[in-house]
Amino acid sequence: MRILHCVKTLDDAAKNAVKEAIAADSPIVLPTDTVYGIGGNPASTQAVNNVLAAKGRDRQMPPPVLISSPTEVDLVAKNIPQNARILMEKFWPGALTLILETGDLVNYDLGDMPDTIAVRMPNHPVALEILKATGPLAVTSANLTGAEPATDCAQATEYFGDKVALYFDAGATPGPVPSTIVKFNGENLEILRAGLISETALQQAIAGN
C-alpha cells in the first residue's frame, strides 16, 4: 500500500506510479469533486473484478467510467442524444453521470450490463491529471458496500487497506452528496439517482435557460 499526497498536480513519479498500478490491474483510490473513488483499468476484467471485490459488490452494478475530456465520450459511447451533449457542455466537468449506449469498439467488461455505460468527467484537478495519465478509468465510490463513501483518504484506507495498491491523498472532498445520474429515452431525460445537480437545473439547461 502506497499513499501519494497530491493537492493539484502530479509529478512524473506519481504519473509513473499510477500507470504501473493500472497496468498491473491493481485498484487505486483517487479524489473526485464529490467523494473519493476506487478505480481500475476498464479494459481489464481482472482489474474491474478487483475493484468490485474490494467493495464487496457484485457485477450487477457496473462501475462508471471517468474521463478527462468531453471529447473522450465518443471513444466509449455511441448514438449520444443531443440533449446529453448539451448537459455535458453545461455541467462537465462536474457532478453529472450520463448513462449512454456503449460504443461499438469498446472492449470494457464492467459487469452484467454491457449495452450501456455510465460516463462522467469529474471536476477535480488531481482526478483529471490521473485520467490524463491513464486514460479512462472504471471508478466507483470508495466504500464497502452499505457503508458511507469516503470523503478523505484516511477513511478510504480504513475501508480497503492493502487491497488497494495506490492511494492519492488530496485532502477532504466536498461529499457526501453524489453525482446526479441521468439516462435518456430518446431526447427525454430520466434521473436514476438524485445528486448535486437538480432536475430543474438539467431541464433549464436543455431549454436554453
N, C-alpha and C positions, 0 to 999 in steps of 0.2 A: 504493500500500500504506500502510495506516494502522494503528498499534498503539495501543490504549487500555489503560491499566493500571487494572484494577478488581479489588479484593480481595473485597468483599462486596456492594456495591450499585452501581447505575448512576445517574449524574446525568442530567439532562434532555438534555445534549448527547450523551451516549453512547446514550441511548434513541433520539434522533432519528437518530444516525449509523447505528445498526443497522437501523432502519426504512427508511432511504433505501437502504442496501445491499441489503436483501431485496427492496424494491420494484424495484430495478434488475436483479434476477436475478443479483446478484453473490454468490459464495461468501463466507462468513465462517468464522472459526476461533474456537471457544469452548472453555472448560474444562468438564469434567464430573467426576463423582466417580470415574471410572476413568482415562481418558486424555483428551487434547484431541480435539475433533471438528471436522470441516469440514461445513458445512451450508448449506442454502438453502431457498427457498420450495418446499414440496412440491406446491403447486398449479400451478407453472410448469415445463413440460417443459424449457425452456431453462435454468432455474436448476438443476434436477436434473442435466441433462446437463453443465453447467459444473462441478458438484461431482464427478461421476464422471470427467470428463475430467481434472480437476486430479489425481485419484488415479491415473489410468491404469486405471480399472475399467470393465467393460462393463455393459450394462443387465440382465444376467442375475443380478446381485446387487444388488437394490434397497436403498437406504439405509433404516434405521429412522426412525421419526418420534418426536421427543421432544416431550413435552407438559409443561405446568406444573402440572397438577392432575389427580387421578384422575377428576374429573367430565368432563374433556375426552375420555376414552376413548370415550364414547358418541357423540362427534361424528365419530369416524373409524372405528369398528368396530361390528359387529352380532353378534347371536347369541353373546354373550360367556358362556362357561361359568361356572357359579357358582364352581367351584374357581379359575378365573382371577381372579375378583373377590376371593376370599379371599387369594390371593397378592398382589394389588395392595394390599389393606388392610394386609397384614403387611410387605411389602418395598418399597413405594413411599412416598416417593422412595427410590431405591436402584438397585442393580446387577442389575436383573431386566428382561429384554426379553421381551415376550409376542408370539407370532405369533397374530393373530386374523383373523377374516373382515373384509374391507374393507366399510365401511358403504355403503349404497345411494346416499347423497348425496355421497360423497367423490369429488372430481374430481382426485385426485392421479395423476400419471403418474410413478411411481417406478422403473419398469423393466418387465421382461418377466414379472412375476408379479402381475397386477392383482387376483387374488381374495383375496390375503392382505396383511396389513400388520403390520409389526413396530413395537411401541409400547413406549416407556419414559419414565418420569419420573425424571430424574437428581437425585441428592442433592447439588447444588452451588448455592450462593446466586447466583453470577453467571449460571450457566446458566438458573436458574429466572427470574431477572429479565429476561434476554434473551427467554425464551419468553413471559413475560407481556407484553412489549412487542410481540412479533411475531406471537404465536400459534404453533401447532405448526410445527416445522421438520424437514426431512429432514436427518438428521445421521449421518455415518459417521465412523469413526476417522480422525484426521488423520495420514495417512501415504501415501506412494507404495505402490502395490500390491507386496507382497512385502517391504516394509520394516517396521521396528518402529513401532508407533503413537507419536506424540509425547506425551511426558509434561510438556512445558513449551512455552511459546510460541516460544522461540528455535528449538527443533527443528522446530516447525511452519513457521516462516518459512524455514528451510533447505529444507524439502520443497517449498513452494509459491511462495514469493517473491511476485511481482506477480500471480500467478494468483488470489490472494485479495485482496479489496478491504479487508477489515477484520479485524484480529486483536484478540481480547480476552486480555490477559495478566493472569492471576490467580495467577501463581506455579506451582510444580510441583503436579501432580496425583498421586494415590496410585498409579496404574498400576504395571505394565503388565497386570495381570490384568483381563480384560474382564468385561462383564456376562454373566450366565447367560442363554442363550436357550432359551425353553420354548414348545412348541406343544401343543395339546390335540387328542386324539381323543375326542370327547365330553367326559367329565369326567376322562379319564386323561391325565396329562401325559407328555410326551416331551422330554428335554433334547437340543437340537440343538447346543448349544455349552456346555461346562463353563466356569464362571466363578466369581466371588466367592461366589455363593450355592450351597451344595451341594444335591445331590438329597435328602439326608437332611433338611436344613432345610426344603426345599419340601414334602416329604411329611409332615413333622411339623406344618407349618402347616395343611395340608389336613385332617389328622386331628384338629386342635384341640389339639395338644400344645405 
